[in-house]
C-alpha cells in the first residue's frame, strides 16, 4: 500500500518545528536543554498526526538524554500503524557550541518494516553503489577502497572517505593515510556523514566506522530511497548490551545487516538543518518568520529533494 503522500508535509513539520525549538539554544553551551527542547516539540507535533505511531528507534540512553522512548505510542490513535525512528537533535555539541551540521531527524515506515535497534554502537559502511561485492564490512579496508575506485573508474588516491574523528578509529585513519585516500573527518553527526555518499556534489565516496546503532537505522531509511549501499553490524561489548539485544529478538551478535534487513517497504525520511552543514542549511529567523531546509525522501513516490520553507514562528 505504501505511506500516503499527505504524510510528507506532516513529517516535515515535525522535524522543522523540532529544529526551531533547538535553534534557540545555539551557542548556549547546554546540549541537554537543546535536546530536550527538540524532543518535547517533536513529541507534541507527532501527537497531532492521524496515525497509530510506535517508536522503534528512541532517543538517548547512551547520552543520558531526554527520551522519546522505545515503545512509546504517538499520534491521535486514528489512521495507519507506523514505525517511527527519531533523533530529534543529531549533533547536540554542534548546537551547544554553535558549530555546523546539527539536524533534527525522523524516519517513518509501515508497521514492522523498521528494524528495532538497541542503543549500542554499530560498525557501518555506506557508498553510492547498487551492486553487491563492491564494498562490504567483511572486506579489508584496502579491498573496499580499491574495489570502489575501480567501480567509480578513479584512482584510489582520488577516493574520499568520511568517518568520525575518534580515538577508536585511529587504526583505520592510519591505514587510510597509508593508502593515500582523501579524508573527511567529522567530529559528530554520523547520520549526515553517511548521507554524504548519496549525491556526487558532496564529493564523498565512502562512509565507514563505528557509530550509533539507532543512527544507522535512520541512515538506512534515507539511503534506501537513493538506491545506495549500506551495511551495519551491532557491536555488543557488554553483557548488558547483549541482554538488551536478546530482549529485542537479536540472538546472533555477529550478524551483518544489509539495508533491506533494516528498512523494508515504504518509508519517509526527514532531516531539517538546525545549524548549516553539508546536507542542508540551518534555521534562519526574520521577525516572526523562520526559514528552514529539509532533506526529505519518500521511497514509493520517488521523492528525494531539499524542501525550503518559510513559516510563522
N, C-alpha and C positions, 0 to 999 in steps of 0.2 A: 504493500500500500504506500509506504513512504510517509514522510512528515509533511503536512500541508504547508504550502508556501507562506501562509499567513503568519507562521511562527518565525519567519526570518526577521521581520521588523520587531516582533515581541522580544526575541532574544538579543537583538542589537540594543534594544532599550535596556535590557538587564545589564549588559556589560558597560554601556555608556554611562548609565546612572551610577554604577559601582565605581567606574573610573573617576567620575566627577566627585564623588564622595571622598575618594582617596586624594584627589588633587589638592584639596585644602591643607594637606599635611606635607606637601612637598617642602623639603629642606628644614622640617621641624625636628629632625633627629628622633622621631618617635615612631618606629616601624610598627609597633604593636597597635597603636592608635590608628595609624593609617590602614592597617589590615582590618581592624575591627570596623572601621567606617565602611570599607568596601564590602565586607561580609554582611553587615546589617542591612545595607542598601540592597545588595543582591538578593537576600532572603525576602525582603519586602516586595521587590519587583517580581520575583518568581511566584510569590503567593497570589499575585493578581491575575495570573495566566490560567486560562481554561485548560487544565491538564491535571493528571494524577502523576506528579513527578516524584522520583525517588533518587536521592543522592547515592551514587555508587562510587564516586571518587570525591572524598571530602577534603577538608582544609585542615592542615595544621598540626598534627600530633608531633612531628619531628621538631617543629619550630615553637611548640608550646603556644600556638596562636589561637585566637578565637576561631571557632569552627562552624562551618556548615557541615554537619557530621554525617558520616556514612550511615545510611538507613533512614535519614530524615525525609519525611514526606512533605512535598511542597505543591503549591497550586491550589485551586479552589474546588478540587475533587470532581470537576467535570472534565470531559474531553479525554484524549488519548493517554495511555500509560507510557511514560517516557523515563529513560535512564538519563541521569544528569551527572556530569563531571564538572567540577569548578576549581578555579584558582583565582579567587576574587582580586588578589593583588599578587601578581608574579613580579618579583623584584622589590621586596619590601625595603631593602637597603637603597635601591635606586630612588624611591620616593623620599625616604628619610634623609638622604644626603643630596637630593636634587641632581641625580645622575640620569643619563638617558636610558631608555629601554623598558620602563615599567609598563605592565599591561594588566588589564582585567580580562580574564579568560573564562569561557564556558563552552562546553560541548554537550550535545544532546543527541540521543539515539532512541530508536524504538525499544520497548521493554526487552530486557535480556540480551541486547545486542552490544552492550558496552562492558568491557572487562572490569570486574570489581577488583581493583588493585590495592594491595596493602600499602600502608605508609612506610615504605622502606626504599632502599636505593635500587636502581636498575642500571645495568650495563646496556647502552643504546648505540645504535648506528642508523643513520639515515642518509639517503642520497637520492638524486633525481634520476633514478634508473627504474625501468619497468621490466627488467629481465632477471631471472634467477642466476645465482652463482657469479654475479659481478662483484658484489660486496657481501660479507657475511660475518657475523660475530665470531664464527669458528675459524675464519681465515686469519693468518698472520697479518700484522699491520702492513708489512711490506706488500703482501699479496693483494690486500684491499686497495692500496694506493696504485700499484701497477695495473691491476685489473681495471680500476676506474679510469686511469689515464688512457688505457687502450680503448675502453668503451667510449670515452669522450674525444678520442683522437687528439690527445695533447701529451706533452712531455710531463713525466711525474713531477718535475720541479715547478710546473705551472698549475698543479693541483692545489687548491686552497682547502685547508681543514680547519674547522671550527670546533673548539672544545672549551670547557670550563677551565680557567686557570686555577688549579687546585694542587696542593701537595700530592694528593693521591694520583695525579696524572703526570707526575714528573717523569716516570719511565717512558710513558707514551710520548710526551713532549720531546724528550731527549732523542728518541728513535725517529720521530718525525723530522727533527732538525738534522739528524744524520742522513736521512733520505733526501732532504733538501726541499721539502714542500713549503708552500706559503702557509703561515699560521695566522688564524684569527682567534685570539684568546679572549674569552669573556669572563667577567667577574661573577655574574649571576644570570639567571633567566634562561634556563636551558630549553624552555618551550620556544621562545623566539629564536634561540640559537639553532635549534634543529629545523625550524621552519625556513631558515635562510637558504636551504637547498632547493626550495620549491620554485624559485624564479632566478633565472640567469643574471638578472640585474643586481642581485646581492653578491655575486661573484664568490659563492661558497659551494664547493663540490661535495664535501663530506662533513657530516657531524658525527662525533662519537664521544664515548667516555661514560663515566658514572654520574648519574643524576637522580632526581626523584622519580620513583615509580609512578605515582599519580600523574606527574607532568608528562611522563612517557605516553600514558593513555590519551591525554589531551592532544599531544603532538600527533599521535597516530590518527586521531579523528580528522585533523586538518589535512595531513599528508595523503590520506585516503582519497580526498577529493582531487588532489593534484596528481594522482596516479604515481606517487613517489614510493620509494622503498623505505621500510622501517622494520627493525627488529629490536627486541628487548629481552633481557634475561634478569629476573629479580635476583638481588643479592641478599640472602638471608644470613646475616652474620652472627645473630644471637639466637638463643633458644626462644626468647620472647618473640622475635621476628617469625620464627618457624611456627610457633604456636598460633600466632595471629593468621599466618598464611593458611594453615590447616583449617582454621575456623571458617575461612573463605572458600574452602574447597580445593586448595592448592596442595598437592601431595608430592609432585615432582619438583624439587627445589633447584634442579639444574636445567629445567625446560627452557628452550629458546622459543619465544613467541613471535610469529610473523604478524604483519599488520592485520591480516584478515581474521586472526585469532583474537585481536584486541578490540577491533570495532568491525561490526558486520551490518549489512543492511544500510538503511538511510541514516544520515547524520547531518547536524548543523553545528558549525563551529564559529565562535565569535571571539576576536581578540581586539580590544579597544586600547589605544595608547593613552597612558597617563602622562608620562614624560616621553618626549620624542625619541625614537630609536630607529633602527634599521628597517623595521617592518612597517610601522605607522607613526604618524605624528601624534604628539600628546594633546591633552586638553588645553584649549585657549578660551579665555573669558573676555568678553567686551560688554560692559554694563551688565544687563540681566540676561545676556545670551551666551551660551557656551558652544564651542565648536569641537567636534570630535572626528576621529578617523577610526574605522573598524575594519579589520580583515575578516570577511565572512566567507564561509564555504557552505554549500548545501549540495550534498552529493547527487541526489536524484534529479535536481534541476540543473546541474552543471554550473551552478553559481560559484565563482571564486574571484572575488574582487575586493577592492577597498572602497568602503562606503563613507562619504563625508557628510556629516550632518551639522546643522545648527538649530538649537532649541532653546527655549526659555529655561532658565535655571529653576 
